[in-house]
Amino acid sequence: MSQDRLGRLERVELRDIWLSEAIDFTPWLAREDNLKLLGEALGIDLELEAQEKPVGPFRADILCKDLGTDSWVLVENQLERTDHTHLGQLMTYASGLEAVTIVWIAARFTEEHRSTLDWLNRITDGDFRFFGLEVELWRIGDSLAAPKFNIISKPNNWSKAVAHAARAIDDAELSEVRLTQKGYWAGLHAALNQKNGRISGDRKPQAQSWMAYPIGRTGFNLGAVMIRPKRQIRGELYIAGDQAKLFFGLLQQQAEMIEAELGYPLMWEELPTKRDARVAVYLNDLDPEDEGDWGRQHAWLADRLNDLHRVFSIRVRRLGPEIAE
């Protein structure tokens, strides 16, 4: 190919596209496709919960859930250089939540603010994670401007486990989405009890995107997950802890036999960017918010959860030494 046919990347000023953080940039970032772009940069599967959500005395630009851990993700935006005011807001957010990921996006990070995020990641445990990202816009010739997120600061050990977020929003103030989630799991539990299998529905439904059920060993659980942005639901065996990859590999060696017992294939997901792993089965092309379809979805999940218990419960208990509590 002739070098004359190659274009040149040209930097675009952020304010040429987004005049205002609140009116232009935050609504743009909150769109599903753009949150996916941000999530890909972070290695987190994000689901929007709210924009301009009050957290203590401030309002978080964007409040999301990490679908992998069900923990809170707070996003604070600046179209200028980082400043002490925004840093103070981030610290207030962290102090008001028991487990949270803080994402600070700016046009440029000063060295002192990047160093502060690095320091916070060193002194905090797995309940708190701090990311600093610079956002850029680029184009080639007359093309549309394209965004690019560059990670400036991230947790020291990005593969460490993250504790589930404590409830930061009171049940009385549940969003419509979270009320739907709670109703969804109540319906699933009724289906589980009607099926009368090994998985009991005698538990409190939670206003979150997943529910976990014991399988008889620490570090392992069965899960039901609703993934609204991808129009999926999932039944899974979730494996957590320092030995998760080892145990996942041992189970995967039995994949052919396990899938023959089930009568359908599984997705063996090692989750390379995380400490944990899972074995899953999906039902696609549906709307978890469509209450008219809940009966079908709940019947499918109840069947799959009991199937997974049947084929994995004994195998899980036979996997080497117990995981440390």
N, C-alpha and C positions, 0 to 999 in steps of 0.2 A: 504493500500500500504506500502511495506517495505521502511523504511527510507534509506536503502542502495541503492535504485533505484533513489534517488533524486540527482540532479546535484548541482554544486556549481558555482555561478556567479564569473567570473574572469574578472578583469579590463584589458582592452586592451589600450595600448598607442596610442594616436591619430596619431602620426607620423609613427606608424607601418602600418597604412592603408592609410593615406593621407600625402605624403611626402611634398607637397607644398600647401599653401592656394590657390594661384591663379590657379595652373595647375590641382590640384586634388580636393580639398575640395569645392571650389566655383562651378565648373561645376557639381560636384555630387549634391550639394544642389539645384542647379537651375533646376534639373530634376523634372518633374511634380509630380512623386510619393514622392519625398523627400520634395518638397515644401509643399505637402499635410501634411506630417508628422510634419513639422515645424508649419504649419497653425493650426493643431490640438492642438499643445502645446500652441499656442498663443490665440486660439479661433477666428482666422481670416481665411477667405476663400481667398487664395492668387492666383494671376495669374501673371506669369512672364512677365515683360515688356522688360527688357534688362539686360545683364551682362556688368560689367565694363563701366557703363554709366557715362559720365562727369557730375558732379554737382559742379559748381563753380570751384575752382582750383584742386579739387580731383576727383577721379573716384569711384563711389559707386560700391561695389562688386556685388550686386544684386539689381535691381529696380523692384518692384512688384506693383500691384494694389490690394487693398482690395475690393473684389467684393461686399461686403455688403454696403460699403460707397463710393466706387469709389475714395478713397483717396490714396495717395502714401504711399508705404512701402519701406523703404531703409534698406538693410541688410548689415552689416559690419562684416567681419569674422576675427578671430584670432585663430590660433592653439596653442597659447601660453597664458601666463598671460596677462591681460589687461594692457595697457600703456597709457601715456598721449597723445601720437601721435594720436592714434585712437580716443580718447575722443575729441581731437581738431577737427578731421575730422567730427565727428558726429555733433558737434556744428556748423560747417560750413554748413553741409547739412541742418540742421534745420533752420538756418538763411536765406538760399537761397530759401526755400519753405514756402508758406503761411499755409500749413496744411500737416502734415506728421506723419507717425509712424516710429520711429527709432528702429531697432532691432540690438543689439550688441551681437554677439555670440563669446565666447572665451572658452579656455580650463579651465581658472580659473579667477574669479573676485577678485581683491583686495578689501579690505573693503572700501577704499577711493573712488574707482570708483563705487561700489554699492551704497554708500551713495550719490554720486553725481547724479546718475540716480534717486534715491528716491527724492532728493531735486528738480531736474528738474520737476519731475511729480507733486510735490507740488506747484510749482510757476507758471507753465504754464496752459493754459486753454485747452479746449477740442480739439483745433486745433493741439496740439502736444502731442504725446505719446511716452514714452521711455520704452523699454524692455531690460533687460539684461538676457542672457541665457548662461548657461554653457553646453557644449556638452560633452558627455561621450560615450565610446564604451565598450560593455560588451559581453561576450560569455559564453556559458556553454560547458565545455569539448572541443570537436573538432568542435563545431558549428561555423557558420559564425559570425563575429562580428556584433552586433546590436547597432545602435545609440540611444541615449536617451538625450532629451533636458530638462534641469531643469531651471525653471524660478527663477532668483535671484532678479530681480526688475521688477515691473510692475506699470502701472498707479494706483493711489490711489483708484479711483472710476471707475473700469473697465466697469461698465454699463452706464457711462455717454455718452451722444451723442457726435459724432465726426462730425465736420463740413466737408462738401465736400471740397476736395483739390482744391486750385486754380490751374490754368493751369501753371505748372512749365516748361513744354517743349513747345517751340513756335510751332505754327501750321506749320511753314515752315520746322520744323524738325520732323514732325510726323513720327513715325515708321510705318512699313507696316501694323502692327496689327491695329494701331489707324486709319490709312487711310481706312482700311477695315471697321472698326466700323462706321466711318463717312458715308461711302457709304451705309452701311446696313441701317442706320436710314433714310437716304435720300429716299431709296426705300420704307421703311415702311411708311413714310409720304406721298409718292405718293399713296400708297395703301389706306391710311386713307382718303385722299381727294377724291379718286375715290369712296370709299364706301359712303362718304357724311353722316356719322353718327354723333353722339354727340362729338366724339373725332376728333379734327382738326389736320391735318398734316402741318398747316401753322406755322412752327417753324423751327429754324435752327438746323440741325442735328449736334450732338456733337461727337467728337472723344473719345468716352468712351463706357463702356460696358452696359449702361442703358440709358433710356430716361424716363422722368416723365411728366405727364399730369394732369391738375387740375381736381378736382371733386367737387369743390364748397365749400370747407371748409379748413381752416388753419389746418395743421398737418396731412392732408390726401392727398394722391395723387395716381393716377393710374400709373403703371410703366410697361415698356417693358424691358426685360433683356436678354442679350445673355451670356451664360455661356459656353465658349468654352471648358474648360477642362472636363466638364461633358457631353458635346454634348447635350445641352439643350437650349431651349428658354423658357421664363416665362412671363406670364401676371400676374399682381398683383395689389391688393389694399395695399398700404403701409401706416402704421399708425405710426406717430412719436410723440414724446413729453412725458411729465411726466405722462399723463393719457392714454398712448397707451395701456397698459395691460388691464386697466379697459374697455376701449372702445372695444378692441379686444374681451374680454369676453362677453360683451353685444351683439356684432354682432354674436359671435359663438352660442349664445343661439337660434339664428334664422337660424342656418346652414341648417337644414332640409328644411325649407321653401325656403331659398335662392337657394339651389341647385336644388330644384324642379322647380323653375322659370327658372333657367339656362338650365336645362336638362343634366347636367354633374356635377361630384363631384369637390370639391375644396380641396386644402391642407391648413389647418388652422395651421399656423406656429407662435407660440408664441415667438420664438427666446429667450429662457430663459437666455442666456448670454448677451443679449443686452437690452436696454431700449425700443426699438421699437418692432413692430410686423407686420405680413403681412398675407394676404390671397391670395393664388396663384393657378395658373393652369399651368401645364408644357406640353411641347411637347418634347419628348425624341428621342434619337437615330438619331441625325442629325448633320450636320456640318454647323455652322453659317458662315463659310468662303466660302462655296460652292455657288458661285453666281448663278449657274444653278438651285439651289433649293430655291433661295430667294423668288421667286413669291409665292410658297406654304407657306413658313414661314411667309411672310408678310401678306398674306391673313388670315392665322390663327391668328396672333397677332391682326390684325385689327378687326376681329370678336370678339376675347376675350376681348379686351379693351372696345369695345362698349357694349358687354354683361355685363361686370363688372360695367360700368357706369350705365347701365339700372337698375341693381338690388341693387346697393349700394348708388347711389347719394342721394335719398330721405332718406334712412336709416341713412346715415352718418350725414345729417343735423339735424336729430331728436335726436341725441345722447347727451342729457344733455347740460351743459353749454359749451360755446365756449372755446377752448384751448387758453391759454394766448399767445399773439403774442411774 
